[in-house]
Amino acid sequence: MTLEDLGNIGELVSAIAVVISLVYLARQIHYNTAQLGQNTETVRAATELDAARLIADFSAWFAERPDIVEIWRKGLTSEEMSPEEGIRFYPILMNLFLRLEGLFHQVRRGFLSEDSWAAWDGVILFYVAQPSVLRWWRDKPPPFPFSSEFVKHVDQLIEDNVEKLDGSSSA
């Protein structure tokens, strides 16, 4: 066997080793991609659960505070409120809309499904259909801590549904 024959055998062994390495890497990439997909679905499921929990906690807060229920009812029905009740009504709205904004950003990041978000858009639309809430949203009193992206989204929702908002003019 000549030195050239040994070189050819070495090249053949190297080529086989490269092919084996490529097959191994392809399998690892496939496994990692599948694992990433499973992790993404786990995060989405956890976010869907957290979304439900956020709103459930908001609702539970009402069950624990009958005084808040009365302020909320008056605020949503535009019934006359005392100055103190009015001062308490707007932070309740802020609390609700901050929760909704958090969900909005989870959708934008891909952690909450668009399908789930459609229901939350319905919730936003329900509340902005209440004259006092619509007035609060349009006036955007300071401090108004919402992101410009969320404000734009809600304003667009209002504009797209202005005829459903009992004759309100567009934002």
Order of alpha helices (4+ residues) and beta strands (2+ residues): alpha-alpha-alpha-alpha-alpha-alpha
